[in-house]
């Protein structure tokens, strides 16, 4: 079942496309308005895998890590996975063998 927007709702002006791009139930509306999608948020949308596969150049690979259905994209793009891993390693807190965070002195 799909919901239809009321005629008085201006798609471009009245909807928050950033949040709508994150909404798994809004896929049909997003598919019809590709030029307005917030790809940063869409990368986290669990129902948007087919759109992300079709337009991989717009994927936010870091945000895609939050998407529970994205494993196939990481498997077919190992170069992006490697570059993402290298960036994230630099963000890790230094931890000692005991598990405590090492403080700079």
N, C-alpha and C positions, 0 to 999 in steps of 0.2 A: 504494500500500500504506500503510495506516494502522496505527500501533501502538496497542494497547490497554493502558491502565494496569492494573496488577494491583489486585485488589480491596482489598488491604490498604493501598493508598496513598490517603491522604486528600488530595484535590485542594487544598483550602484550606490545610491545615496543612503539608503536606510539600513542596509545590512553591514555588520562588522565582518569583513572578509577575512581578517586575521583569525578571528575565533571560529568563523564558519569553516575555514580551511582545516581546522583541527577536528571538526565534528564528523564522526564516522557516518552519521545519518544524512549528511548533506552532499554525498558524492554525486548524485544526479544533478544537483544545482551547480556544483563545482565543474562537472564535466561540460556543462552548457556555457560556462563562463571562464574558460581557461585563462583569459587575459587579465582577470582580476584576482586570481588565486594568490594567496600568500604561501609560496613554496616552502618557506622556512617552517611554517606550521603544518603544511600538508605532509612534510617529511615525517611527522610524528603520527599522522592519521592512519590507523590500522586498516581502514577500508580503501586506502588510496594506492595500494601497491601497483595496480595496473596502470595508473596514471604516472607513477614514478618510474616504472619500467619503460613507459613510452617516451618520457621526457627526462632522462637521467641527468641531462646537463643542468637541470634546475634543482636537483636534490641537495639538501643541506645534510651532508653525511654525518655530521655530529648529532644533529637532531634525529636522524634516521635511527641512531642507536637506541632511542626511546621507543621505537616502533616494534611491537612484539611480532609483527608479520613480515619483517624486513630481512630475514635471514637469507632468502634467495638473492636479494640484491647485493648483499655483502659477498655471497659466494660467487656471483658472476662478475664482481668488480673487486678482485683482490688488491689491485693497485690503490683503490680508494681506502680500503681497510688498512693497508700498511701505512699510508700517509696519515690517516686518522689516528692510528696507534702511536705514531711518532709524536704527533702534536699533543696527545693526551698524556703521554709519559712525562713530558715536560711540566705538566700541571700537577703531578702527584706530589704529595707532601713527603719529605724525607722521613723514613721510619726506621728505627733501629731494629735489631733482631728480636728484641723483646716486645716489639709492637708499639713502643712509645714514639711520639713525634719528636724528631731531632730539632732543637731550637738553635737558630743562628746566634752566635755570641758577639 
